[in-house]
Amino acid sequence: MSKGVEFVLFKGKKSCYTFSMVLSDRDIKKALKNKRIVIKPSPNLPTQLGSNSLDLRLGNTFRIFDHSKYAFIDPFDKNASADVTREIKIKVGERFIIQPGDFVLGTTMEYVEIPDDLIGSLEGRSSIGRLGVIIHSTAASIECGFRGHITLELANMGKMPVALYTGMRICSVSFSELSSPAQVPYYKKKTAKYVGQKGPGESRIHSEKGK
């Protein structure tokens, strides 16, 4: 896939720079085939592949908040997130009901590996959003070199409970090419908190205390 080139005039001089391009469906298929992008289990392309994105499915593990037991969350207390949340799993075919105003962590069914020269952009599906459910509050960017299951920040913004099912297409990921491979991709970062994550782990922001 080639990068775009744009010309600009600055102080009467013509210069050019390149800008990254979003992978199209044919580029995504090629990247999956040659293992540049790794998705496990392999996606059903006729169903999951869009024109410039790939749908991912909802896993069966959720992390819910026991908000009635605690007055607040202290982000720098290393035990706070673990104490105030608990992990639950549902069986295939069972429903997870997300109540109005609720916020829970979920995860994708798929394990994802993104190379050092691509970044991912996570978006909710319109069909899910029209039910009042959003799938991320902040974590829309997936860093180059990410390896693991993607954590979803699920929230019901509507006024009615919504049933979510394991295996349903819950979000989409698009891929953009960097100008060059990252010198320190995510899996090489000493400060990376969620390398190889398998489920919706609690926040590890406490590790930043004093830094």
Secondary structure as UniProt FT lines:
FT   STRAND          4..10
FT   TURN            11..12
FT   STRAND          13..19
FT   HELIX           25..33
FT   TURN            34..35
FT   STRAND          38..40
FT   HELIX           45..48
FT   STRAND          54..58
FT   STRAND          61..65
FT   TURN            67..68
FT   TURN            75..76
FT   TURN            78..79
FT   HELIX           80..84
FT   STRAND          85..89
FT   TURN            92..93
FT   STRAND          95..98
FT   TURN            100..101
FT   STRAND          103..113
FT   TURN            116..117
FT   STRAND          118..124
FT   HELIX           126..129
FT   TURN            130..132
FT   STRAND          133..134
FT   STRAND          141..142
FT   TURN            144..145
FT   STRAND          147..156
FT   STRAND          162..165
FT   TURN            166..167
FT   STRAND          169..177
FT   HELIX           186..188
FT   TURN            190..191
FT   TURN            195..196
FT   HELIX           205..208
FT   TURN            209..210
//
